[in-house]
Amino acid sequence: MSQSELQRKYSCSTLERPQSTLRRLPSLPGSARPQSHQPQARPLPPIPRPLVCKRCKSYVTCISSLLPLSKIPARSRAFRGFNGKASLFTEIHHVNLSHPTVHLMNTGAHTMEEISCSTCHTYLGWHIVRAHSSSERWKEGHYLLELENLTAKMDGVVLRKPRPVGSSSDSDDSS
C-alpha cells in the first residue's frame, strides 16, 4: 500500500463512526433515575470562617458559632455595643473574662463579664451571665461580641495579584 492510500484509509474523515447515543452507566440498584438530567440544587454546608481579634489576629470564634435567628426574638435582632454593631455567639476561645458586674442597659439590668483578648487584652464584648428582666432571659450564657473589634480571616486562601499578560515566570533579572 502506498503512503497516500494509508492516509486515506486511516484519516478521521473516512472512518465510519457508529450512530449510537451516549452510553451511560447503569443506575445503582434500588435507586430511581431522575426524570430530568438537570443538576439538583443542594444547600452547601456553612463554611466555618474564623473571626479573629482585629489587633493581634488571635482566633476568637467563627461564623458558625453565631446564635441562630430562630433563637432570637424578632424584636431583638439589632444588637449594639459601645463601638457599634454587635452579634451574639454561642462559644468563644482565647479570651479573658472579668469579674461579673451589673450593668443597666436599654433592655434592663444585666449581670455581665467583660471579654478581652487573651493575647493583646483588647476589649471584645460582654458575656451575659444573667438578665434580670424575664423577657431578656434568652440572652443568658451567650457572648455579645462587638464586630468593630473582630475581623474575618480566610483560612488557606492566598490572594495573589494577577500577572500581566506576556510576563514570564522567570526572575526579572535584566543582567
C-alpha positions as CSV (number, residue, x, y, z in Angstrom):
1,M,0.0,0.0,0.0
2,S,1.2,3.4,-0.8
3,Q,1.6,6.3,1.6
4,S,-1.5,8.1,0.2
5,E,-3.7,5.0,0.4
6,L,-2.7,4.5,4.1
7,Q,-3.5,8.1,4.9
8,R,-6.9,7.9,3.3
9,K,-7.7,4.6,5.0
10,Y,-6.9,5.8,8.5
11,S,-7.8,9.5,8.3
12,C,-10.6,10.8,10.6
13,S,-12.8,11.8,7.8
14,T,-13.0,8.4,6.2
15,L,-13.5,6.4,9.4
16,E,-17.1,5.4,9.9
17,R,-18.5,6.4,13.3
18,P,-21.3,4.5,14.9
19,Q,-24.6,6.4,15.1
20,S,-25.3,5.4,18.7
21,T,-26.4,7.7,21.5
22,L,-24.2,8.4,24.5
23,R,-23.6,5.5,26.8
24,R,-24.5,5.9,30.5
25,L,-23.5,3.9,33.4
26,P,-26.3,1.8,34.9
27,S,-28.1,3.2,37.9
28,L,-27.4,1.8,41.3
29,P,-29.7,-1.0,42.4
30,G,-32.6,0.4,44.3
31,S,-32.2,4.0,43.1
32,A,-34.6,5.6,40.7
33,R,-33.1,7.6,37.8
34,P,-34.2,11.2,37.9
35,Q,-36.6,12.3,35.2
36,S,-34.7,15.4,34.3
37,H,-31.0,15.4,33.7
38,Q,-30.6,18.8,35.3
39,P,-28.3,19.0,38.3
40,Q,-30.3,19.3,41.5
41,A,-29.6,22.3,43.8
42,R,-28.4,21.2,47.2
43,P,-27.6,23.7,50.0
44,L,-23.9,23.9,50.8
45,P,-22.8,23.4,54.4
46,P,-21.8,26.6,56.2
47,I,-18.2,27.4,56.0
48,P,-16.6,27.8,59.4
49,R,-15.0,31.2,58.7
50,P,-12.9,32.3,61.7
51,L,-13.3,35.6,63.3
52,V,-10.0,37.0,64.8
53,C,-9.1,39.9,67.0
54,K,-8.5,42.9,64.8
55,R,-5.4,44.0,66.7
56,C,-3.4,40.8,67.1
57,K,-5.2,38.3,64.8
58,S,-5.7,35.8,67.6
59,Y,-8.6,33.3,66.9
60,V,-11.8,34.2,68.9
61,T,-14.7,32.5,67.3
62,C,-16.2,31.5,63.9
63,I,-19.3,32.5,61.9
64,S,-20.9,29.1,62.6
65,S,-21.0,30.0,66.3
66,L,-23.5,32.8,65.7
67,L,-26.7,32.4,67.6
68,P,-29.3,31.2,65.1
69,L,-32.1,33.6,64.2
70,S,-34.6,31.0,65.4
71,K,-33.3,31.5,68.9
72,I,-33.5,35.4,68.8
73,P,-36.9,37.1,69.2
74,A,-37.9,39.2,66.2
75,R,-37.9,42.4,68.2
76,S,-34.3,41.9,69.3
77,R,-32.2,41.5,66.2
78,A,-30.2,44.8,66.1
79,F,-27.6,44.5,68.8
80,R,-25.4,47.4,69.6
81,G,-22.2,47.6,71.7
82,F,-20.2,50.5,72.8
83,N,-18.4,50.7,69.5
84,G,-21.2,49.9,67.1
85,K,-22.8,46.7,65.8
86,A,-22.6,43.5,67.8
87,S,-23.7,39.9,67.5
88,L,-24.5,37.1,69.9
89,F,-22.3,34.0,69.8
90,T,-22.6,30.6,71.5
91,E,-18.9,29.9,72.0
92,I,-15.6,31.9,72.1
93,H,-11.9,31.0,72.6
94,H,-8.6,32.6,73.7
95,V,-10.3,35.3,75.8
96,N,-10.2,36.6,79.3
97,L,-13.4,37.3,81.3
98,S,-13.5,40.0,84.0
99,H,-15.5,39.7,87.3
100,P,-19.3,39.8,86.8
101,T,-20.8,43.3,87.4
102,V,-24.4,44.6,87.0
103,H,-25.0,47.0,84.1
104,L,-28.1,49.0,83.3
105,M,-28.7,48.7,79.6
106,N,-31.5,49.9,77.3
107,T,-33.2,46.5,77.7
108,G,-32.9,46.4,81.5
109,A,-30.3,45.3,84.1
110,H,-27.9,42.5,83.1
111,T,-25.1,40.8,85.1
112,M,-22.2,40.7,82.6
113,E,-18.5,39.9,82.3
114,E,-16.2,41.9,80.1
115,I,-14.5,39.9,77.3
116,S,-10.9,40.8,76.3
117,C,-8.4,39.1,74.0
118,S,-6.1,36.9,76.0
119,T,-3.1,37.9,73.7
120,C,-3.4,41.7,73.4
121,H,-6.1,42.5,76.1
122,T,-8.2,44.4,73.6
123,Y,-11.9,44.8,74.6
124,L,-14.1,42.5,72.5
125,G,-17.5,42.5,74.2
126,W,-19.6,41.0,77.0
127,H,-20.6,37.6,78.4
128,I,-24.2,37.9,79.6
129,V,-24.3,35.9,82.8
130,R,-27.8,36.9,83.9
131,A,-30.6,39.0,82.5
132,H,-32.7,40.4,85.4
133,S,-35.8,41.0,83.2
134,S,-37.8,37.9,82.4
135,S,-38.3,39.0,78.7
136,E,-34.5,39.1,78.2
137,R,-33.6,35.7,79.8
138,W,-33.0,34.1,76.4
139,K,-29.7,36.0,76.3
140,E,-28.2,34.3,79.3
141,G,-25.0,32.4,78.7
142,H,-24.3,34.0,75.3
143,Y,-21.5,36.2,74.3
144,L,-22.1,39.7,72.8
145,L,-19.1,40.4,70.6
146,E,-18.6,43.8,69.0
147,L,-18.0,43.4,65.3
148,E,-15.8,46.5,65.2
149,N,-13.1,44.7,67.2
150,L,-13.2,41.5,65.1
151,T,-12.2,40.7,61.5
152,A,-12.9,37.7,59.3
153,K,-10.0,35.6,58.2
154,M,-9.9,33.4,55.1
155,D,-8.2,30.2,56.0
156,G,-6.0,28.6,53.4
157,V,-6.7,31.1,50.7
158,V,-3.7,33.1,49.4
159,L,-4.8,36.0,47.3
160,R,-2.2,37.0,44.7
161,K,-2.1,39.8,42.2
162,P,-2.7,38.6,38.6
163,R,0.4,38.7,36.4
164,P,0.3,41.0,33.4
165,V,-0.2,39.2,30.1
166,G,3.1,38.2,28.5
167,S,5.1,38.2,31.6
168,S,7.3,35.2,32.3
169,S,7.6,33.2,35.4
170,D,11.3,33.6,35.5
171,S,13.0,36.1,37.6
172,D,13.1,39.7,36.4
173,D,16.9,39.9,36.3
174,S,18.0,42.0,33.4
175,S,21.7,41.2,33.7
